[in-house]
Amino acid sequence: MANSFSLGIRRIWQELSAMQSPGFYWVNIDRQNDANLFCRQIIAAQEENSQLALICSGNQIDTLLATPLSPAIKKFPLYSLPEKKAALLHLADDLMRELKPSNRLLILLAHASLWQTFTSDELRNWAAQLGQWLHQRQCTLVILSHGSGVSKLKGQLAAEHRILNGLASLQGLQGSAQYLVHWWSTANGINANQLFTLTEGPEGWQGADDSNQPSPTPERNDESLCLAEQRILEGAPPLSASWQLFENNTKLMQRGMLTIAATLIFALYQSDEIDELAHQIHSLRRSRGDGLKIVVREMSASLRYSDERLLLACGANLIVPHVAPLSNFLTMLEGIQGQRLSRHIPEDIDNLLAGLRPLQLKGYLPLEEFSRAVTSLMENTLLPEDGKGVMVALRPAPGLSARQSMTLCHLRRFGDIMTVAQNRLFLFLSTCRINDLDTALKFVFRLPVGEAFSNRVVWHQDVDIIDKIRLLRQHIEFSLPTSKLPSAAVTTHAVETEHQTERREPIPFTLMSLGQEEQP
């Protein structure tokens, strides 16, 4: 009977590469290729007389067998797990019926999406029941989950140390990987919060030359520690011994994973970095708790109101605008010391992104579609009241029709839409604040708004926007002809009816020269 099984990771602490029997371990891996390599090295690391079983979801067995495996693969059975929630729920029953395992190592290689429909309570109950069954059968199970969805699993499993004997994460980097051991227990004791850099060797993952010792465990009194991206201080050296500067946001995040109350300062240079930064902040906040002080300093004009709300919803304490000088920035840092975040941070960032960026439309829409899109946005409860956007009605200057004025308008952001009705150009600027309207219109129009349009009306409160949309819908219904037309034709008729009635035909005049007599 085996007392332990090996993960096969070389050049790290032996107790972090061992799994006790019975035991229940879980490793979340970002990329499938890295998960396949991890699985192969576990198989190769077992002794010749070890009893094993491999369970793969979907067609992953074919992918795994595409690369030669250890001869030990011939000594244990392979099973394919259907990619269904019911298959996971009946995993123990199926294994008892087919295998009746005892004193055996079970390896489950599966995509993280298999658990996407599990709530936190369902996942906890499933893991607890499976852990009891493993103890009864004196077996060890290691789950290698990979792909999109591992971040959600990390958050759901972060507090299950009473059920899981070990939880770890493998994050692929350029030419290496970061192996974070959240906790790992064996018969010899328990280790927690250890970070390794692993490289890919001929026998699988192994510790890098400079990381045969794990990173230090989190400091329990790190409240005075300040970790920052190196350009945050605008070329100045670290302000004191408690300041540490890092080359980029990724390295800053990796170091931040070992803190519990430090101040972390991220740099934001371009708008296309926002989504990645949001994921980093969300992961830190969900993993390290509410004691961290997370700050984002905008290094150039790149943040919109909706982006600020997204970063705050992911767990940031403070966002410093790019116009704030260094002295003011340092004063703001002093103001958040001693704070603890009290806001709830959702565990699934994908739902958060979908809720805060619901309108994936931009540019011109027919009036009916415009009304429907704005109404759906107004009904979104995740967005703040009276903060969902601004609607503007612009009347073109004399000699310019509303449709002609659309050529002056360039909407680049998702959520910014326009339509034409009542000889006016209607704009809806999503998540735009009323005090930022003039600035936004300067970016939207090529010509000054005051020259292209004779007047404008603005609605920024939800109730006013909804009321105006209701009136526009009535305009559509009033403009419908008696015979029923296709929807596209109906919309066009509603928009153009007034244009046709207001169009003026030129009348020719003959001018007489001075002294010319009128012909009889």
C-alpha positions in Angstrom: 0.0 0.0 0.0 1.5 3.4 -1.1 1.7 6.0 1.6 2.2 8.8 -0.9 2.4 9.6 -4.6 4.7 12.1 -6.4 3.9 15.0 -8.6 7.2 14.6 -10.3 8.3 18.3 -10.0 12.0 18.3 -9.5 14.2 20.9 -7.6 11.5 22.1 -5.3 10.8 21.0 -1.7 10.0 17.4 -1.5 6.9 17.8 0.6 5.5 20.1 -2.0 5.9 17.5 -4.7 4.2 14.7 -2.7 0.6 13.6 -2.2 -0.5 11.6 0.8 -2.8 8.6 0.6 -5.7 9.1 1.1 -5.8 12.6 -0.2 -7.6 15.1 -2.4 -5.5 17.7 -4.4 -6.4 20.3 -7.1 -4.1 22.1 -9.5 -5.5 24.9 -11.7 -3.5 25.3 -15.0 -4.0 28.1 -17.5 -3.1 26.3 -20.7 -4.0 22.8 -21.9 -0.5 22.0 -23.2 0.9 22.8 -19.8 -1.8 20.6 -18.2 -0.9 17.7 -20.5 2.8 18.0 -19.6 1.9 18.1 -15.9 -0.2 15.0 -16.3 2.5 13.0 -18.2 5.1 13.9 -15.6 2.9 12.7 -12.7 2.5 9.4 -14.6 6.2 9.1 -15.2 7.0 9.8 -11.5 5.1 6.8 -10.1 6.8 3.7 -9.0 6.5 0.5 -11.0 4.1 -1.2 -8.6 1.8 1.9 -8.1 -1.8 1.5 -9.0 -3.1 4.3 -11.2 -6.1 5.4 -13.2 -6.5 8.3 -15.6 -9.8 10.0 -16.3 -10.0 12.6 -19.1 -12.9 14.7 -20.2 -14.0 14.8 -23.8 -11.4 13.8 -26.4 -8.4 14.7 -24.3 -7.2 11.1 -24.2 -6.3 11.3 -27.9 -4.5 14.6 -27.3 -2.6 13.1 -24.4 -1.6 10.0 -26.2 -0.3 11.9 -29.2 2.9 12.3 -27.3 4.8 9.2 -26.0 4.1 8.5 -22.4 5.9 6.6 -19.7 5.7 2.7 -19.9 3.7 2.9 -16.7 0.7 4.0 -18.8 0.2 0.4 -19.8 -0.4 -0.6 -16.1 -3.5 1.4 -15.4 -6.8 1.9 -17.1 -7.9 5.0 -19.1 -11.5 6.4 -18.8 -13.3 9.1 -20.8 -15.6 11.4 -18.8 -18.5 13.0 -20.7 -18.4 16.8 -20.6 -21.6 17.0 -18.5 -22.3 18.1 -15.0 -24.1 14.8 -14.3 -20.9 12.9 -15.1 -19.1 14.7 -12.3 -21.9 14.2 -9.9 -21.8 10.4 -10.5 -18.0 10.1 -10.8 -17.6 8.0 -7.6 -20.5 5.7 -8.5 -19.1 5.1 -12.0 -15.6 4.4 -10.6 -17.0 1.9 -8.1 -19.0 0.1 -10.8 -16.1 -0.1 -13.3 -12.9 -0.1 -11.2 -13.7 -0.5 -7.4 -10.5 1.4 -6.7 -8.5 0.8 -3.5 -5.1 2.4 -2.5 -4.9 3.9 -6.0 -3.9 7.2 -7.5 -6.7 8.8 -9.6 -5.8 11.6 -12.1 -8.7 13.7 -13.5 -7.6 15.8 -16.4 -10.6 18.1 -17.4 -11.4 21.5 -18.8 -12.4 24.0 -16.1 -15.7 24.7 -18.0 -17.0 21.3 -16.6 -17.5 23.1 -13.3 -18.9 26.4 -14.7 -22.5 25.6 -13.8 -21.6 24.7 -10.2 -22.5 27.3 -7.6 -20.1 27.7 -4.7 -22.3 25.6 -2.4 -22.7 22.9 -5.1 -18.9 22.7 -5.6 -18.3 22.5 -1.9 -20.8 19.7 -1.4 -19.5 17.8 -4.4 -15.9 18.1 -3.2 -16.8 17.1 0.4 -18.7 14.0 -0.7 -15.9 13.0 -3.0 -13.3 13.5 -0.3 -15.2 11.2 2.1 -15.4 8.5 -0.6 -11.6 8.9 -1.2 -11.0 8.4 2.5 -13.2 5.3 2.6 -11.4 3.8 -0.5 -7.9 4.9 0.7 -7.3 6.6 -2.6 -5.7 9.8 -3.7 -7.3 12.1 -6.4 -5.5 14.9 -8.1 -7.6 17.1 -10.4 -5.8 19.0 -13.2 -8.3 21.6 -14.5 -7.2 23.9 -17.3 -8.5 26.5 -19.7 -10.9 29.4 -19.4 -12.7 29.2 -16.1 -9.8 28.4 -13.9 -9.9 31.9 -12.3 -13.5 31.3 -11.2 -12.5 27.9 -9.7 -9.6 29.5 -7.8 -12.0 31.9 -6.1 -14.5 29.1 -5.3 -11.8 26.8 -3.9 -9.8 29.4 -2.0 -11.5 28.7 1.3 -11.9 24.9 1.0 -8.8 24.0 3.0 -10.9 21.7 5.2 -11.9 19.6 2.2 -8.8 19.7 -0.1 -5.4 18.5 1.1 -3.8 20.8 -1.5 -4.5 23.6 -3.9 -2.1 25.0 -6.4 -2.0 27.1 -9.6 0.3 26.9 -12.7 0.3 30.1 -14.7 2.2 30.0 -18.0 4.7 32.7 -18.9 7.1 33.3 -21.7 9.4 30.3 -21.6 8.5 29.4 -18.0 5.6 29.2 -15.5 4.7 30.5 -12.1 3.7 27.7 -9.7 1.8 29.1 -6.7 1.1 26.7 -3.8 -1.9 28.1 -1.9 -1.6 25.2 0.6 -0.3 21.7 0.4 -0.5 19.1 3.2 1.0 15.7 3.6 1.6 13.4 6.6 4.7 15.4 7.4 3.0 18.8 7.7 1.5 21.7 5.7 3.0 24.4 3.7 1.2 27.5 2.3 1.7 30.5 0.0 4.8 29.3 -1.7 5.8 30.7 -5.2 8.1 28.9 -7.6 9.4 29.7 -11.1 9.2 26.4 -13.1 10.9 25.6 -16.5 10.0 22.9 -18.9 12.6 20.1 -18.9 12.9 16.8 -20.7 11.1 15.1 -17.8 8.4 17.8 -17.3 8.2 20.8 -15.1 11.1 21.5 -12.7 12.2 24.4 -10.5 14.4 27.0 -12.1 18.0 27.3 -11.1 17.4 30.4 -9.0 14.2 29.1 -7.4 15.1 25.9 -5.6 14.0 27.7 -2.6 10.4 29.0 -2.5 9.5 32.6 -2.2 9.0 33.8 1.3 5.6 33.3 2.9 3.4 36.4 3.2 4.5 38.9 5.8 2.0 39.2 8.6 3.0 42.8 9.2 3.4 44.2 5.7 1.1 47.2 6.1 3.9 49.7 5.6 5.2 47.9 2.5 4.7 49.8 -0.8 5.0 47.8 -4.1 4.9 49.9 -7.3 5.5 49.7 -11.1 8.9 51.4 -11.6 7.7 54.4 -13.7 5.1 55.4 -11.1 7.6 57.7 -9.4 8.5 59.5 -12.7 12.2 58.5 -12.5 12.7 59.2 -8.8 14.4 56.4 -6.7 12.4 54.5 -4.1 11.3 56.9 -1.4 12.3 54.7 1.5 13.3 51.1 2.4 9.7 50.1 2.5 9.3 50.9 -1.3 10.0 48.2 -3.9 9.8 48.9 -7.7 9.0 46.3 -10.3 9.6 46.2 -14.1 5.9 45.8 -15.1 2.4 45.2 -13.7 2.7 41.4 -14.1 5.7 41.1 -11.8 4.1 43.5 -9.4 1.0 41.2 -9.2 3.1 38.1 -8.6 4.8 39.8 -5.7 1.5 41.1 -4.4 0.2 37.5 -4.2 2.5 37.2 -1.1 1.1 40.2 0.8 -2.0 40.7 2.9 -2.0 44.5 3.7 0.6 46.1 1.5 0.0 49.0 -0.9 0.2 47.9 -4.6 0.4 50.7 -7.2 -0.3 49.7 -10.9 0.5 51.9 -13.9 -1.9 52.4 -16.8 -0.6 53.8 -20.0 -3.1 52.8 -22.7 -6.8 51.9 -22.9 -6.1 48.4 -24.3 -4.4 47.5 -21.0 -7.6 48.0 -19.0 -9.0 44.4 -19.3 -5.8 42.8 -18.3 -5.4 45.1 -15.4 -8.9 44.4 -14.3 -8.2 40.7 -14.2 -5.0 41.2 -12.2 -6.8 43.4 -9.6 -9.7 41.0 -9.4 -7.4 38.0 -8.9 -5.4 39.8 -6.2 -8.5 41.0 -4.3 -10.2 37.6 -4.4 -7.0 35.7 -3.4 -5.5 38.1 -0.8 -8.5 39.6 0.9 -9.7 43.1 1.7 -6.6 44.3 3.5 -4.6 45.1 0.4 -4.6 48.8 -0.8 -4.7 48.6 -4.6 -4.0 51.8 -6.5 -4.1 52.5 -10.2 -2.2 55.6 -11.5 -3.2 56.8 -14.9 0.1 57.7 -16.7 -1.7 59.2 -19.8 -5.2 60.0 -20.7 -6.7 56.6 -21.2 -9.5 56.0 -18.7 -13.2 56.6 -19.3 -15.9 56.7 -16.6 -17.0 53.2 -17.3 -13.4 52.0 -17.1 -12.9 53.6 -13.7 -16.1 51.9 -12.4 -14.8 48.5 -13.8 -11.5 48.8 -11.9 -13.2 49.9 -8.7 -15.7 47.0 -9.0 -12.8 44.6 -9.4 -11.3 45.7 -6.1 -9.2 48.8 -6.6 -9.1 51.3 -3.6 -8.0 54.4 -5.5 -7.6 55.6 -9.1 -5.3 58.6 -9.6 -6.0 60.6 -12.8 -3.1 61.5 -15.1 -3.4 65.2 -14.4 -2.5 64.7 -10.7 1.1 65.7 -10.1 3.5 63.4 -8.1 3.1 65.4 -4.9 -0.7 65.1 -5.0 -0.4 61.4 -5.8 1.7 60.7 -2.7 -0.8 62.7 -0.6 -3.6 60.4 -1.9 -1.6 57.4 -1.0 -1.3 58.6 2.6 -5.1 59.0 2.7 -5.8 55.3 2.1 -3.4 53.9 4.6 -5.2 51.8 7.2 -8.2 51.2 5.0 -10.0 47.9 4.4 -12.2 47.4 1.4 -15.8 47.0 2.4 -17.3 46.5 -1.1 -18.4 43.1 -2.3 -16.3 41.7 -5.1 -18.1 39.2 -7.4 -16.3 36.0 -7.8 -16.9 35.8 -11.6 -15.2 38.6 -13.4 -16.8 37.6 -16.8 -20.3 38.4 -15.4 -18.9 41.7 -14.0 -17.5 42.7 -17.4 -20.8 41.8 -19.1 -22.8 43.8 -16.5 -20.7 46.9 -16.7 -20.3 46.9 -20.5 -23.7 45.7 -21.7 -24.1 47.7 -24.8 -21.9 46.3 -27.5 -23.2 48.6 -30.3 -21.9 51.8 -31.8 -22.7 54.2 -34.6 -26.0 54.7 -36.4 -29.1 52.7 -35.6 -32.7 53.0 -36.9 -35.0 54.8 -34.5 -36.7 51.6 -33.3 -33.4 49.8 -32.6 -32.0 52.9 -31.0 -35.0 53.1 -28.6 -34.8 49.4 -27.8 -31.0 49.6 -27.1 -31.3 52.6 -24.8 -34.3 51.1 -22.9 -32.4 47.9 -22.3 -29.4 49.9 -20.9 -31.7 51.9 -18.6 -33.1 48.6 -17.2 -29.6 47.3 -16.2 -29.5 47.2 -12.4 -25.7 46.8 -12.2 -25.2 50.3 -13.5 -25.7 53.3 -11.2 -28.9 55.3 -11.2 -28.5 58.5 -13.2 -25.1 57.3 -14.3 -25.8 55.2 -17.3 -25.2 57.8 -19.9 -26.3 61.1 -21.5 -28.8 61.6 -24.4 -28.5 64.7 -26.6 -30.9 66.0 -29.3 -29.1 68.4 -31.7 -31.0 70.5 -34.3 -28.8 71.2 -37.3 -28.0 74.7 -38.4 -30.1 76.2 -41.3 -29.3 74.6 -44.6 -28.1 71.3 -43.0 -30.5 68.4 -42.6 -30.3 65.9 -39.7 -29.1 63.1 -42.0 -26.4 65.3 -43.5 -25.2 66.1 -40.0 -24.4 62.5 -39.4 -21.4 62.7 -41.7 -19.8 65.1 -39.1 -20.3 62.5 -36.3 -17.7 59.8 -35.6 -18.6 57.4 -32.8 -15.7 55.2 -31.9 -16.7 53.8 -28.5 -19.0 50.8 -28.0 -22.1 52.1 -26.3 -22.2 55.4 -28.3 -25.1 55.3 -30.7 -27.1 57.8 -32.8 -30.3 58.1 -34.8 -32.4 60.7 -36.6 -36.0 61.7 -35.6 -38.0 64.9 -35.7 -35.4 66.6 -37.9 -32.9 66.2 -35.0 -29.8 64.1 -34.5 -30.2 62.1 -31.3 -27.0 60.9 -29.6 -26.7 58.5 -26.7 -23.2 58.5 -25.1 -23.0 55.5 -22.7 -21.5 56.0 -19.3 -20.7 59.6 -20.1 -21.1 62.1 -17.2 -23.0 65.3 -17.7 -19.9 67.4 -16.7 -17.9 65.6 -19.4 -20.4 66.2 -22.2 -18.7 69.1 -23.9 -15.4 67.3 -24.0 -17.0 64.2 -25.4 -18.8 66.2 -28.1 -15.5 67.7 -29.2 -14.1 64.2 -29.8 -17.3 63.1 -31.6 -17.7 65.9 -34.1 -15.3 67.3 -36.6 -16.7 70.8 -36.5 -17.5 72.9 -33.4 -20.9 71.9 -32.2 -22.0 75.5 -31.9 -21.4 76.1 -35.6 -23.0 72.8 -36.9 -26.1 72.9 -34.7 -28.5 75.7 -33.8 -29.5 74.3 -30.4 -29.4 71.2 -28.2 -31.4 69.5 -25.5 -29.7 67.2 -23.0 -31.2 64.4 -20.8 -28.9 62.8 -18.2 -31.3 61.4 -15.5 -32.7 57.9 -16.1 -36.4 59.0 -15.7 -36.0 61.8 -18.2 -34.2 59.5 -20.8 -36.9 56.8 -20.4 -39.6 59.4 -20.8 -38.1 60.8 -24.0 -37.6 57.3 -25.5 -41.3 56.7 -24.8 -42.2 59.8 -26.8 -39.9 58.7 -29.6 -41.6 55.3 -29.7 -45.0 57.1 -30.0 -43.5 59.1 -32.9 -42.7 55.7 -34.6 -46.3 54.5 -34.1 -47.8 57.7 -35.3 -45.7 57.7 -38.4 -46.8 54.1 -39.4 -48.8 53.9 -42.6 -52.2 52.1 -42.7 -50.8 49.2 -44.7 -48.3 47.1 -42.8 -44.8 47.4 -44.1 -41.6 45.5 -43.2 -39.9 46.8 -40.1 -37.0 48.4 -41.9 -39.3 50.3 -44.3 -41.5 51.4 -41.3 -38.5 52.8 -39.5 -37.2 54.6 -42.6 -40.7 56.1 -43.2 -40.8 57.3 -39.5 -37.5 59.0 -39.9 -38.0 60.6 -43.3 -41.7 61.7 -43.1 -40.9 65.1 -41.7 -38.0 65.7 -44.1 -40.3 65.2 -47.1 -42.9 67.7 -45.7 -40.3 70.3 -44.9 -38.4 70.2 -48.2 -38.6 73.4 -50.1 -38.5 73.6 -53.9 -36.5 76.5 -55.5 -38.5 79.1 -57.6 -36.6 80.8 -60.5 -36.6 84.6 -60.7 -35.6 86.7 -63.8 -33.7 89.9 -62.9 -34.0 92.9 -65.2 -31.0 95.1 -65.9 -31.1 98.9 -65.3 -32.9 100.7 -68.1 -34.3 97.7 -69.7 -37.9 98.2 -70.8 -40.6 95.7 -70.3 -41.6 94.0 -73.5 -45.3 94.4 -74.5 
